[in-house]
């Protein structure tokens, strides 16, 4: 896997999709504003983050405007086993794979 990137980000909006993991592995793209890069390099102020099975993090986990600590990778090979829903596909932003997402304290 490529070098890991760690950042604190603000969720700009919650995707409207309600797709859940079940018979198929689903991943949903969320759009974040970078608040602070903790490790690695990100040149853009916004990124798209592919989050596998986001519902497994709990109902109400993702909140518009909420801050999150993210460990991600540029290597998207993990996404190959998932059906990826990207409501922001027309936006030319860096696309990252979420390894871990936590709410910021």
Biopython code that builds the backbone (N, CA, C, O; Angstrom):
import numpy as np
from Bio.PDB.StructureBuilder import StructureBuilder

atoms = [
    (1, "UNK", "N", (0.855, -1.191, 0.000)),
    (1, "UNK", "CA", (0.000, 0.000, 0.000)),
    (1, "UNK", "C", (0.890, 1.240, 0.000)),
    (1, "UNK", "O", (1.956, 1.233, 0.615)),
    (2, "UNK", "N", (0.472, 2.288, -0.672)),
    (2, "UNK", "CA", (1.255, 3.514, -0.745)),
    (2, "UNK", "C", (1.309, 4.197, 0.616)),
    (2, "UNK", "O", (0.625, 3.806, 1.562)),
    (3, "UNK", "N", (2.124, 5.203, 0.680)),
    (3, "UNK", "CA", (2.320, 5.915, 1.937)),
    (3, "UNK", "C", (0.996, 6.411, 2.501)),
    (3, "UNK", "O", (0.144, 6.941, 1.787)),
    (4, "UNK", "N", (0.858, 6.221, 3.796)),
    (4, "UNK", "CA", (-0.384, 6.621, 4.450)),
    (4, "UNK", "C", (-0.406, 8.134, 4.658)),
    (4, "UNK", "O", (0.629, 8.774, 4.842)),
    (5, "UNK", "N", (-1.601, 8.672, 4.622)),
    (5, "UNK", "CA", (-1.836, 10.099, 4.836)),
    (5, "UNK", "C", (-2.747, 10.220, 6.046)),
    (5, "UNK", "O", (-3.759, 9.525, 6.146)),
    (6, "UNK", "N", (-2.384, 11.105, 6.962)),
    (6, "UNK", "CA", (-3.231, 11.359, 8.129)),
    (6, "UNK", "C", (-3.616, 12.832, 8.118)),
    (6, "UNK", "O", (-2.778, 13.708, 7.904)),
    (7, "UNK", "N", (-4.896, 13.083, 8.352)),
    (7, "UNK", "CA", (-5.346, 14.478, 8.407)),
    (7, "UNK", "C", (-6.571, 14.613, 9.290)),
    (7, "UNK", "O", (-7.273, 13.646, 9.588)),
    (8, "UNK", "N", (-6.796, 15.854, 9.696)),
    (8, "UNK", "CA", (-8.048, 16.215, 10.343)),
    (8, "UNK", "C", (-8.855, 16.936, 9.273)),
    (8, "UNK", "O", (-8.350, 17.829, 8.593)),
    (9, "UNK", "N", (-10.122, 16.536, 9.130)),
    (9, "UNK", "CA", (-10.946, 17.137, 8.094)),
    (9, "UNK", "C", (-12.353, 17.417, 8.575)),
    (9, "UNK", "O", (-12.837, 16.814, 9.533)),
    (10, "UNK", "N", (-13.001, 18.353, 7.884)),
    (10, "UNK", "CA", (-14.392, 18.710, 8.182)),
    (10, "UNK", "C", (-15.258, 18.148, 7.058)),
    (10, "UNK", "O", (-15.006, 18.395, 5.878)),
    (11, "UNK", "N", (-16.277, 17.392, 7.442)),
    (11, "UNK", "CA", (-17.201, 16.821, 6.462)),
    (11, "UNK", "C", (-18.064, 17.942, 5.891)),
    (11, "UNK", "O", (-18.772, 18.627, 6.629)),
    (12, "UNK", "N", (-18.002, 18.126, 4.569)),
    (12, "UNK", "CA", (-18.711, 19.247, 3.946)),
    (12, "UNK", "C", (-20.202, 18.982, 3.775)),
    (12, "UNK", "O", (-21.013, 19.905, 3.854)),
    (13, "UNK", "N", (-20.558, 17.745, 3.545)),
    (13, "UNK", "CA", (-21.975, 17.381, 3.448)),
    (13, "UNK", "C", (-22.085, 15.873, 3.559)),
    (13, "UNK", "O", (-21.119, 15.153, 3.305)),
    (14, "UNK", "N", (-23.246, 15.400, 3.933)),
    (14, "UNK", "CA", (-23.434, 13.954, 4.005)),
    (14, "UNK", "C", (-24.046, 13.490, 2.687)),
    (14, "UNK", "O", (-25.026, 14.072, 2.222)),
    (15, "UNK", "N", (-23.484, 12.456, 2.086)),
    (15, "UNK", "CA", (-24.046, 11.940, 0.827)),
    (15, "UNK", "C", (-25.490, 11.491, 1.044)),
    (15, "UNK", "O", (-25.855, 11.048, 2.133)),
    (16, "UNK", "N", (-26.289, 11.608, 0.015)),
    (16, "UNK", "CA", (-27.700, 11.250, 0.142)),
    (16, "UNK", "C", (-27.927, 9.743, 0.049)),
    (16, "UNK", "O", (-29.020, 9.261, 0.343)),
    (17, "UNK", "N", (-26.907, 9.002, -0.356)),
    (17, "UNK", "CA", (-27.073, 7.558, -0.532)),
    (17, "UNK", "C", (-27.380, 6.850, 0.788)),
    (17, "UNK", "O", (-26.864, 7.216, 1.844)),
    (18, "UNK", "N", (-28.220, 5.846, 0.701)),
    (18, "UNK", "CA", (-28.529, 5.036, 1.876)),
    (18, "UNK", "C", (-28.087, 3.598, 1.643)),
    (18, "UNK", "O", (-28.499, 2.692, 2.367)),
    (19, "UNK", "N", (-27.248, 3.388, 0.634)),
    (19, "UNK", "CA", (-26.754, 2.039, 0.335)),
    (19, "UNK", "C", (-25.977, 1.526, 1.536)),
    (19, "UNK", "O", (-25.221, 2.261, 2.172)),
    (20, "UNK", "N", (-26.179, 0.242, 1.833)),
    (20, "UNK", "CA", (-25.530, -0.370, 2.986)),
    (20, "UNK", "C", (-24.816, -1.640, 2.561)),
    (20, "UNK", "O", (-25.181, -2.265, 1.565)),
    (21, "UNK", "N", (-23.809, -2.015, 3.312)),
    (21, "UNK", "CA", (-23.142, -3.300, 3.061)),
    (21, "UNK", "C", (-24.102, -4.409, 3.469)),
    (21, "UNK", "O", (-24.817, -4.290, 4.465)),
    (22, "UNK", "N", (-24.110, -5.439, 2.726)),
    (22, "UNK", "CA", (-24.974, -6.586, 2.988)),
    (22, "UNK", "C", (-24.526, -7.690, 2.062)),
    (22, "UNK", "O", (-23.468, -8.289, 2.257)),
    (23, "UNK", "N", (-25.345, -7.961, 1.038)),
    (23, "UNK", "CA", (-24.967, -8.953, 0.044)),
    (23, "UNK", "C", (-23.777, -8.474, -0.785)),
    (23, "UNK", "O", (-22.990, -9.276, -1.288)),
    (24, "UNK", "N", (-23.659, -7.152, -0.917)),
    (24, "UNK", "CA", (-22.550, -6.560, -1.670)),
    (24, "UNK", "C", (-21.772, -5.630, -0.749)),
    (24, "UNK", "O", (-22.343, -5.004, 0.144)),
    (25, "UNK", "N", (-20.470, -5.547, -0.972)),
    (25, "UNK", "CA", (-19.638, -4.627, -0.199)),
    (25, "UNK", "C", (-19.774, -3.244, -0.829)),
    (25, "UNK", "O", (-19.411, -3.043, -1.988)),
    (26, "UNK", "N", (-20.296, -2.300, -0.064)),
    (26, "UNK", "CA", (-20.526, -0.940, -0.554)),
    (26, "UNK", "C", (-19.519, 0.018, 0.082)),
    (26, "UNK", "O", (-19.154, -0.128, 1.249)),
    (27, "UNK", "N", (-19.086, 0.982, -0.690)),
    (27, "UNK", "CA", (-18.243, 2.062, -0.182)),
    (27, "UNK", "C", (-18.838, 3.357, -0.704)),
    (27, "UNK", "O", (-19.279, 3.433, -1.851)),
    (28, "UNK", "N", (-18.849, 4.377, 0.147)),
    (28, "UNK", "CA", (-19.481, 5.643, -0.212)),
    (28, "UNK", "C", (-18.451, 6.769, -0.116)),
    (28, "UNK", "O", (-17.709, 6.867, 0.861)),
    (29, "UNK", "N", (-18.419, 7.611, -1.140)),
    (29, "UNK", "CA", (-17.492, 8.735, -1.173)),
    (29, "UNK", "C", (-18.076, 9.897, -0.366)),
    (29, "UNK", "O", (-19.227, 10.292, -0.552)),
    (30, "UNK", "N", (-17.247, 10.430, 0.532)),
    (30, "UNK", "CA", (-17.588, 11.612, 1.326)),
    (30, "UNK", "C", (-16.593, 12.712, 0.965)),
    (30, "UNK", "O", (-15.437, 12.431, 0.649)),
    (31, "UNK", "N", (-17.042, 13.958, 1.013)),
    (31, "UNK", "CA", (-16.172, 15.084, 0.657)),
    (31, "UNK", "C", (-15.756, 15.824, 1.924)),
    (31, "UNK", "O", (-16.592, 16.229, 2.732)),
    (32, "UNK", "N", (-14.442, 15.992, 2.075)),
    (32, "UNK", "CA", (-13.883, 16.634, 3.261)),
    (32, "UNK", "C", (-13.061, 17.862, 2.899)),
    (32, "UNK", "O", (-12.401, 17.906, 1.861)),
    (33, "UNK", "N", (-13.115, 18.851, 3.771)),
    (33, "UNK", "CA", (-12.218, 19.990, 3.728)),
    (33, "UNK", "C", (-11.054, 19.648, 4.661)),
    (33, "UNK", "O", (-11.273, 19.222, 5.795)),
    (34, "UNK", "N", (-9.835, 19.830, 4.193)),
    (34, "UNK", "CA", (-8.665, 19.542, 5.013)),
    (34, "UNK", "C", (-8.487, 20.662, 6.036)),
    (34, "UNK", "O", (-8.367, 21.832, 5.672)),
    (35, "UNK", "N", (-8.472, 20.297, 7.313)),
    (35, "UNK", "CA", (-8.232, 21.262, 8.385)),
    (35, "UNK", "C", (-6.736, 21.291, 8.699)),
    (35, "UNK", "O", (-6.131, 22.357, 8.816)),
    (36, "UNK", "N", (-6.150, 20.086, 8.833)),
    (36, "UNK", "CA", (-4.724, 20.006, 9.141)),
    (36, "UNK", "C", (-4.181, 18.665, 8.661)),
    (36, "UNK", "O", (-4.762, 17.617, 8.945)),
    (37, "UNK", "N", (-3.064, 18.700, 7.933)),
    (37, "UNK", "CA", (-2.387, 17.472, 7.521)),
    (37, "UNK", "C", (-1.435, 17.083, 8.644)),
    (37, "UNK", "O", (-0.591, 17.877, 9.060)),
    (38, "UNK", "N", (-1.579, 15.856, 9.128)),
    (38, "UNK", "CA", (-0.766, 15.366, 10.231)),
    (38, "UNK", "C", (0.409, 14.505, 9.751)),
    (38, "UNK", "O", (1.446, 14.441, 10.411)),
    (39, "UNK", "N", (0.241, 13.847, 8.602)),
    (39, "UNK", "CA", (1.301, 13.010, 8.041)),
    (39, "UNK", "C", (1.075, 12.899, 6.543)),
    (39, "UNK", "O", (-0.064, 12.762, 6.094)),
    (40, "UNK", "N", (2.139, 12.956, 5.772)),
    (40, "UNK", "CA", (2.018, 12.885, 4.326)),
    (40, "UNK", "C", (1.832, 14.265, 3.727)),
    (40, "UNK", "O", (2.111, 15.277, 4.370)),
    (41, "UNK", "N", (1.356, 14.301, 2.486)),
    (41, "UNK", "CA", (1.223, 15.566, 1.771)),
    (41, "UNK", "C", (-0.097, 15.605, 1.005)),
    (41, "UNK", "O", (-0.427, 14.683, 0.259)),
    (42, "UNK", "N", (-0.835, 16.675, 1.203)),
    (42, "UNK", "CA", (-2.052, 16.951, 0.438)),
    (42, "UNK", "C", (-1.977, 18.400, -0.012)),
    (42, "UNK", "O", (-1.865, 19.306, 0.814)),
    (43, "UNK", "N", (-2.038, 18.623, -1.328)),
    (43, "UNK", "CA", (-1.924, 19.976, -1.860)),
    (43, "UNK", "C", (-3.276, 20.662, -2.028)),
    (43, "UNK", "O", (-3.349, 21.891, -2.059)),
    (44, "UNK", "N", (-4.341, 19.880, -2.137)),
    (44, "UNK", "CA", (-5.667, 20.445, -2.370)),
    (44, "UNK", "C", (-6.368, 20.723, -1.036)),
    (44, "UNK", "O", (-6.121, 20.017, -0.058)),
    (45, "UNK", "N", (-7.233, 21.734, -0.981)),
    (45, "UNK", "CA", (-7.957, 22.019, 0.260)),
    (45, "UNK", "C", (-9.137, 21.068, 0.502)),
    (45, "UNK", "O", (-9.647, 20.984, 1.620)),
    (46, "UNK", "N", (-9.570, 20.353, -0.545)),
    (46, "UNK", "CA", (-10.687, 19.410, -0.444)),
    (46, "UNK", "C", (-10.246, 18.062, -0.998)),
    (46, "UNK", "O", (-9.427, 17.990, -1.915)),
    (47, "UNK", "N", (-10.807, 16.982, -0.422)),
    (47, "UNK", "CA", (-10.552, 15.633, -0.936)),
    (47, "UNK", "C", (-11.849, 14.846, -0.919)),
    (47, "UNK", "O", (-12.786, 15.155, -0.184)),
    (48, "UNK", "N", (-11.868, 13.809, -1.761)),
    (48, "UNK", "CA", (-12.950, 12.834, -1.725)),
    (48, "UNK", "C", (-12.388, 11.591, -1.056)),
    (48, "UNK", "O", (-11.310, 11.117, -1.415)),
    (49, "UNK", "N", (-13.121, 11.069, -0.087)),
    (49, "UNK", "CA", (-12.660, 9.931, 0.693)),
    (49, "UNK", "C", (-13.623, 8.767, 0.504)),
    (49, "UNK", "O", (-14.808, 8.880, 0.821)),
    (50, "UNK", "N", (-13.117, 7.648, -0.011)),
    (50, "UNK", "CA", (-13.935, 6.447, -0.166)),
    (50, "UNK", "C", (-13.963, 5.742, 1.185)),
    (50, "UNK", "O", (-12.921, 5.331, 1.696)),
    (51, "UNK", "N", (-15.151, 5.602, 1.760)),
    (51, "UNK", "CA", (-15.304, 4.980, 3.074)),
    (51, "UNK", "C", (-16.059, 3.663, 2.909)),
    (51, "UNK", "O", (-17.230, 3.658, 2.528)),
    (52, "UNK", "N", (-15.383, 2.538, 3.201)),
    (52, "UNK", "CA", (-16.059, 1.251, 3.071)),
    (52, "UNK", "C", (-17.080, 1.055, 4.188)),
    (52, "UNK", "O", (-16.794, 1.319, 5.355)),
    (53, "UNK", "N", (-18.276, 0.588, 3.817)),
    (53, "UNK", "CA", (-19.348, 0.288, 4.778)),
    (53, "UNK", "C", (-19.486, 1.376, 5.861)),
    (53, "UNK", "O", (-19.355, 1.073, 7.047)),
    (54, "UNK", "N", (-19.747, 2.625, 5.476)),
    (54, "UNK", "CA", (-19.775, 3.702, 6.468)),
    (54, "UNK", "C", (-20.838, 3.511, 7.551)),
    (54, "UNK", "O", (-20.696, 4.055, 8.646)),
    (55, "UNK", "N", (-21.893, 2.753, 7.269)),
    (55, "UNK", "CA", (-22.948, 2.559, 8.272)),
    (55, "UNK", "C", (-22.443, 1.753, 9.470)),
    (55, "UNK", "O", (-23.040, 1.800, 10.545)),
    (56, "UNK", "N", (-21.346, 1.015, 9.289)),
    (56, "UNK", "CA", (-20.804, 0.220, 10.395)),
    (56, "UNK", "C", (-20.180, 1.109, 11.484)),
    (56, "UNK", "O", (-19.898, 0.637, 12.585)),
    (57, "UNK", "N", (-19.970, 2.378, 11.176)),
    (57, "UNK", "CA", (-19.436, 3.314, 12.170)),
    (57, "UNK", "C", (-20.535, 3.838, 13.094)),
    (57, "UNK", "O", (-20.249, 4.530, 14.071)),
    (58, "UNK", "N", (-21.778, 3.513, 12.791)),
    (58, "UNK", "CA", (-22.896, 3.875, 13.653)),
    (58, "UNK", "C", (-23.777, 4.956, 13.057)),
    (58, "UNK", "O", (-23.320, 5.825, 12.315)),
    (59, "UNK", "N", (-25.046, 4.875, 13.400)),
    (59, "UNK", "CA", (-26.002, 5.865, 12.916)),
    (59, "UNK", "C", (-25.658, 7.221, 13.515)),
    (59, "UNK", "O", (-25.399, 7.328, 14.714)),
    (60, "UNK", "N", (-25.657, 8.242, 12.693)),
    (60, "UNK", "CA", (-25.344, 9.589, 13.163)),
    (60, "UNK", "C", (-23.860, 9.862, 13.320)),
    (60, "UNK", "O", (-23.479, 10.930, 13.802)),
    (61, "UNK", "N", (-23.003, 8.907, 12.919)),
    (61, "UNK", "CA", (-21.554, 9.109, 13.034)),
    (61, "UNK", "C", (-21.095, 10.255, 12.139)),
    (61, "UNK", "O", (-20.326, 11.119, 12.560)),
    (62, "UNK", "N", (-21.580, 10.250, 10.896)),
    (62, "UNK", "CA", (-21.189, 11.294, 9.955)),
    (62, "UNK", "C", (-22.187, 12.442, 10.021)),
    (62, "UNK", "O", (-23.377, 12.263, 9.762)),
    (63, "UNK", "N", (-21.681, 13.634, 10.374)),
    (63, "UNK", "CA", (-22.507, 14.817, 10.534)),
    (63, "UNK", "C", (-21.894, 15.948, 9.713)),
    (63, "UNK", "O", (-20.699, 16.224, 9.817)),
    (64, "UNK", "N", (-22.712, 16.593, 8.905)),
    (64, "UNK", "CA", (-22.231, 17.730, 8.120)),
    (64, "UNK", "C", (-21.589, 18.752, 9.055)),
    (64, "UNK", "O", (-22.180, 19.146, 10.061)),
    (65, "UNK", "N", (-20.369, 19.177, 8.710)),
    (65, "UNK", "CA", (-19.650, 20.149, 9.520)),
    (65, "UNK", "C", (-18.825, 19.523, 10.636)),
    (65, "UNK", "O", (-18.032, 20.206, 11.284)),
    (66, "UNK", "N", (-19.011, 18.214, 10.864)),
    (66, "UNK", "CA", (-18.264, 17.526, 11.913)),
    (66, "UNK", "C", (-16.801, 17.382, 11.541)),
    (66, "UNK", "O", (-16.453, 17.324, 10.362)),
    (67, "UNK", "N", (-15.943, 17.323, 12.556)),
    (67, "UNK", "CA", (-14.512, 17.138, 12.325)),
    (67, "UNK", "C", (-14.121, 15.701, 12.625)),
    (67, "UNK", "O", (-14.606, 15.088, 13.577)),
    (68, "UNK", "N", (-13.230, 15.180, 11.787)),
    (68, "UNK", "CA", (-12.832, 13.784, 11.863)),
    (68, "UNK", "C", (-11.318, 13.659, 11.702)),
    (68, "UNK", "O", (-10.687, 14.442, 10.991)),
    (69, "UNK", "N", (-10.752, 12.663, 12.373)),
    (69, "UNK", "CA", (-9.351, 12.284, 12.178)),
    (69, "UNK", "C", (-9.357, 11.120, 11.193)),
    (69, "UNK", "O", (-10.070, 10.135, 11.385)),
    (70, "UNK", "N", (-8.566, 11.240, 10.152)),
    (70, "UNK", "CA", (-8.603, 10.265, 9.063)),
    (70, "UNK", "C", (-7.208, 9.704, 8.787)),
    (70, "UNK", "O", (-6.222, 10.439, 8.732)),
    (71, "UNK", "N", (-7.154, 8.397, 8.617)),
    (71, "UNK", "CA", (-5.971, 7.731, 8.079)),
    (71, "UNK", "C", (-6.411, 7.215, 6.712)),
    (71, "UNK", "O", (-7.393, 6.479, 6.605)),
    (72, "UNK", "N", (-5.683, 7.602, 5.675)),
    (72, "UNK", "CA", (-6.091, 7.266, 4.310)),
    (72, "UNK", "C", (-4.874, 6.889, 3.475)),
    (72, "UNK", "O", (-3.729, 7.035, 3.904)),
    (73, "UNK", "N", (-5.155, 6.401, 2.274)),
    (73, "UNK", "CA", (-4.099, 6.040, 1.328)),
    (73, "UNK", "C", (-4.507, 6.485, -0.067)),
    (73, "UNK", "O", (-5.690, 6.541, -0.402)),
    (74, "UNK", "N", (-3.510, 6.797, -0.861)),
    (74, "UNK", "CA", (-3.768, 7.134, -2.273)),
    (74, "UNK", "C", (-4.002, 5.871, -3.100)),
    (74, "UNK", "O", (-4.637, 5.920, -4.154)),
    (75, "UNK", "N", (-3.489, 4.752, -2.622)),
    (75, "UNK", "CA", (-3.633, 3.468, -3.307)),
    (75, "UNK", "C", (-5.096, 3.031, -3.219)),
    (75, "UNK", "O", (-5.605, 2.776, -2.128)),
    (76, "UNK", "N", (-5.761, 2.945, -4.352)),
    (76, "UNK", "CA", (-7.186, 2.612, -4.387)),
    (76, "UNK", "C", (-7.442, 1.138, -4.684)),
    (76, "UNK", "O", (-8.576, 0.762, -4.981)),
    (77, "UNK", "N", (-6.412, 0.294, -4.611)),
    (77, "UNK", "CA", (-6.597, -1.119, -4.944)),
    (77, "UNK", "C", (-7.590, -1.801, -4.000)),
    (77, "UNK", "O", (-8.272, -2.742, -4.405)),
    (78, "UNK", "N", (-7.682, -1.343, -2.752)),
    (78, "UNK", "CA", (-8.642, -1.914, -1.804)),
    (78, "UNK", "C", (-10.081, -1.701, -2.283)),
    (78, "UNK", "O", (-10.960, -2.507, -1.976)),
    (79, "UNK", "N", (-10.324, -0.639, -3.021)),
    (79, "UNK", "CA", (-11.676, -0.304, -3.480)),
    (79, "UNK", "C", (-12.188, -1.273, -4.540)),
    (79, "UNK", "O", (-13.388, -1.309, -4.813)),
    (80, "UNK", "N", (-11.300, -2.056, -5.138)),
    (80, "UNK", "CA", (-11.703, -2.952, -6.226)),
    (80, "UNK", "C", (-12.732, -3.981, -5.805)),
    (80, "UNK", "O", (-13.500, -4.449, -6.645)),
    (81, "UNK", "N", (-12.775, -4.348, -4.536)),
    (81, "UNK", "CA", (-13.742, -5.329, -4.067)),
    (81, "UNK", "C", (-15.071, -4.721, -3.645)),
    (81, "UNK", "O", (-15.949, -5.431, -3.156)),
    (82, "UNK", "N", (-15.227, -3.404, -3.829)),
    (82, "UNK", "CA", (-16.417, -2.691, -3.378)),
    (82, "UNK", "C", (-17.167, -2.063, -4.549)),
    (82, "UNK", "O", (-16.576, -1.700, -5.567)),
    (83, "UNK", "N", (-18.478, -1.945, -4.379)),
    (83, "UNK", "CA", (-19.276, -1.118, -5.283)),
    (83, "UNK", "C", (-19.202, 0.291, -4.691)),
    (83, "UNK", "O", (-19.720, 0.542, -3.603)),
    (84, "UNK", "N", (-18.556, 1.205, -5.415)),
    (84, "UNK", "CA", (-18.312, 2.551, -4.901)),
    (84, "UNK", "C", (-19.375, 3.516, -5.419)),
    (84, "UNK", "O", (-19.591, 3.630, -6.626)),
    (85, "UNK", "N", (-20.036, 4.209, -4.488)),
    (85, "UNK", "CA", (-21.037, 5.215, -4.826)),
    (85, "UNK", "C", (-20.387, 6.581, -4.648)),
    (85, "UNK", "O", (-19.987, 6.942, -3.541)),
    (86, "UNK", "N", (-20.280, 7.348, -5.748)),
    (86, "UNK", "CA", (-19.615, 8.654, -5.716)),
    (86, "UNK", "C", (-20.537, 9.725, -6.278)),
    (86, "UNK", "O", (-20.626, 9.908, -7.492)),
    (87, "UNK", "N", (-21.224, 10.435, -5.379)),
    (87, "UNK", "CA", (-22.106, 11.521, -5.816)),
    (87, "UNK", "C", (-21.318, 12.727, -6.322)),
    (87, "UNK", "O", (-21.893, 13.642, -6.910)),
    (88, "UNK", "N", (-20.011, 12.732, -6.097)),
    (88, "UNK", "CA", (-19.160, 13.866, -6.460)),
    (88, "UNK", "C", (-18.228, 13.514, -7.612)),
    (88, "UNK", "O", (-17.179, 14.138, -7.776)),
    (89, "UNK", "N", (-18.604, 12.516, -8.411)),
    (89, "UNK", "CA", (-17.706, 12.019, -9.455)),
    (89, "UNK", "C", (-17.299, 13.079, -10.469)),
    (89, "UNK", "O", (-16.240, 12.949, -11.084)),
    (90, "UNK", "N", (-18.094, 14.115, -10.664)),
    (90, "UNK", "CA", (-17.757, 15.165, -11.630)),
    (90, "UNK", "C", (-16.768, 16.174, -11.058)),
    (90, "UNK", "O", (-16.217, 16.991, -11.795)),
    (91, "UNK", "N", (-16.543, 16.121, -9.749)),
    (91, "UNK", "CA", (-15.622, 17.068, -9.112)),
    (91, "UNK", "C", (-14.210, 16.503, -9.181)),
    (91, "UNK", "O", (-13.952, 15.383, -8.740)),
    (92, "UNK", "N", (-13.310, 17.286, -9.734)),
    (92, "UNK", "CA", (-11.921, 16.866, -9.905)),
    (92, "UNK", "C", (-11.138, 17.121, -8.626)),
    (92, "UNK", "O", (-10.406, 18.104, -8.515)),
    (93, "UNK", "N", (-11.302, 16.225, -7.667)),
    (93, "UNK", "CA", (-10.613, 16.332, -6.381)),
    (93, "UNK", "C", (-9.794, 15.071, -6.147)),
    (93, "UNK", "O", (-10.115, 14.016, -6.694)),
    (94, "UNK", "N", (-8.733, 15.168, -5.337)),
    (94, "UNK", "CA", (-7.982, 13.947, -5.006)),
    (94, "UNK", "C", (-8.913, 12.914, -4.379)),
    (94, "UNK", "O", (-9.782, 13.253, -3.575)),
    (95, "UNK", "N", (-8.723, 11.655, -4.754)),
    (95, "UNK", "CA", (-9.543, 10.558, -4.254)),
    (95, "UNK", "C", (-8.671, 9.659, -3.392)),
    (95, "UNK", "O", (-7.642, 9.157, -3.844)),
    (96, "UNK", "N", (-9.093, 9.458, -2.141)),
    (96, "UNK", "CA", (-8.337, 8.657, -1.182)),
    (96, "UNK", "C", (-9.199, 7.509, -0.667)),
    (96, "UNK", "O", (-10.427, 7.579, -0.693)),
    (97, "UNK", "N", (-8.535, 6.452, -0.199)),
    (97, "UNK", "CA", (-9.187, 5.294, 0.409)),
    (97, "UNK", "C", (-9.069, 5.436, 1.923)),
    (97, "UNK", "O", (-7.965, 5.602, 2.440)),
    (98, "UNK", "N", (-10.188, 5.372, 2.640)),
    (98, "UNK", "CA", (-10.177, 5.491, 4.100)),
    (98, "UNK", "C", (-9.699, 4.195, 4.734)),
    (98, "UNK", "O", (-10.251, 3.127, 4.470)),
    (99, "UNK", "N", (-8.686, 4.288, 5.560)),
    (99, "UNK", "CA", (-8.224, 3.152, 6.339)),
    (99, "UNK", "C", (-8.906, 3.191, 7.706)),
    (99, "UNK", "O", (-9.337, 2.159, 8.221)),
    (100, "UNK", "N", (-9.000, 4.402, 8.293)),
    (100, "UNK", "CA", (-9.653, 4.574, 9.586)),
    (100, "UNK", "C", (-10.194, 5.988, 9.682)),
    (100, "UNK", "O", (-9.539, 6.943, 9.264)),
    (101, "UNK", "N", (-11.409, 6.120, 10.242)),
    (101, "UNK", "CA", (-12.036, 7.425, 10.449)),
    (101, "UNK", "C", (-12.553, 7.470, 11.888)),
    (101, "UNK", "O", (-13.288, 6.584, 12.322)),
    (102, "UNK", "N", (-12.159, 8.511, 12.619)),
    (102, "UNK", "CA", (-12.624, 8.728, 13.983)),
    (102, "UNK", "C", (-13.138, 10.149, 14.110)),
    (102, "UNK", "O", (-12.682, 11.049, 13.405)),
    (103, "UNK", "N", (-14.087, 10.346, 15.010)),
    (103, "UNK", "CA", (-14.526, 11.715, 15.297)),
    (103, "UNK", "C", (-13.439, 12.430, 16.076)),
    (103, "UNK", "O", (-12.819, 11.851, 16.968)),
    (104, "UNK", "N", (-13.209, 13.701, 15.734)),
    (104, "UNK", "CA", (-12.252, 14.506, 16.485)),
    (104, "UNK", "C", (-12.867, 14.894, 17.807)),
    (104, "UNK", "O", (-14.076, 15.104, 17.904)),
    (105, "UNK", "N", (-12.049, 14.989, 18.808)),
    (105, "UNK", "CA", (-12.522, 15.394, 20.145)),
    (105, "UNK", "C", (-12.594, 16.892, 20.223)),
    (105, "UNK", "O", (-12.968, 17.440, 21.260)),
]
sb = StructureBuilder()
sb.init_structure("model")
sb.init_model(0)
sb.init_chain("A")
sb.init_seg("    ")
for serial, (resi, resn, name, xyz) in enumerate(atoms, 1):
    if name == "N":
        sb.init_residue(resn, " ", resi, " ")
    sb.init_atom(name, np.array(xyz, "f"), 0.0, 1.0, " ", f" {name:<3s}", serial, name[0])
structure = sb.get_structure()
